[in-house]
Amino acid sequence: TDGEPTSHLEANGEVYFNYPPAPLTVAYSVRELENSGRLGAQTTFFRLGEDPGLARFIDSMAKRVGGTVVAPEVDDLGAAVVGSYLGSRQGYGYGSSGFDGMFGGGRGSWAD
């Protein structure tokens, strides 16, 4: 994500938007993330930027569902997405030795 959740759908189908994020929008986002986790979805968050508040938010969301946070350099975002996708199926991930030659891996980082 490049930021915190700033919108959600209201019951009547209207889009609600607010920045900074409204507590209800964050709550809906957390609920949907947890629902996805219960269905077995593997979640990878791509952190773009160095904002400490954003990093805390993304880290807390990832911890809720056992997700992964990747902090690639902007130039490596495409490689990070492909590497994460393929890694989830083959036991490798972006930056792991299995993808170094094929997808870059080295300028960005896996965030713990």
N, C-alpha and C positions, 0 to 999 in steps of 0.2 A: 504494500500500500504506500501511497505517497502522503498519507495523512490519516487523521482519525475519521470515524464515520460521521458524516454531516447530514445525511438524509435517510428517510425511511418512508414507506407507504402507510398512509392512514387507512382506517377501515373502509372509508368511502372511495379508496383508490387514488386519492390526491397525494402528491409528493410533498412531504414536509422537509424543508431545508433550513439549517441554522448553523452558523459558525460563530463562536466555538460550538462544538457538538452539544446538543441538548441531552440531558440525562436519559430521557426516554429513547432517543436514537441509539445511545450506547447500550442501553439495556436490551433493545431489540437485536442489536448486532451480536451481543454476547449470547442471547437466547438462540439465535440462528446458528452461531458457531457451535454451540453445545449440541444442538439438534443434529448438525452435520457430523459431529464427532460420534454421537450415539449410533448413527447410521454407518459408521466405519470409514468415513472420509479421512484421508490423510491431508493435513493442512500445512502448507508452506507459506510463510509470510516473507515477502521481499521488501526489506527496509531500504527506502530510498532517502538519503539525507542523513544528517548527523544530529538532528534535534533530540536532546535528551528526553524530553517529554514524549515524543513519538516513539523513541526506543523503549521506554518503560511501558507504554501502552501496548505496543506490538509484543514485547516479551511476555506481558501478563496474559494477553490473548493466546499466545502459543502455549503457555504453561497450562491453561485451562483444558486443552485438548491433546496435550502431548505433541504439539506441532513443532515445526522447525522454523527458525528465523535465518534468512540469508541476507547479507549486507554486501551486495556486489557493487563494484564501481559501475558508473552509468554505462560506460562502454561495454561492460561485460554482462549487462542485464539479460540480453537474449540467450547467451550461453548459460547463465545461471538458471533461467527458466527451463531450458531444454535439459540441462544436466540434472536438475532437481526432478523433473518428470521421469526421465530415463532411470535415474538413480533409485526412485521409489519402486521401480519394477525389476531392477537388476542388482540391487544391493550397493549401488554407488550413488554419489551425489556430486553436485557442483563442487569443484575444488578437490575431489578425491583423486587418488592416483589413477583410477580407471578412466578418467575423462580429461586429464591434464593436456594431452596432446590434441585431443579432438575438440574440446570446448574451452580452452583457455585455462581457467581455474588457477588462481594464484594472486590476482590483483584484488579480487573481492575477498570476502571472508564469510565463514559460517559464524554466526553469533551464538553465544551460549546464554 
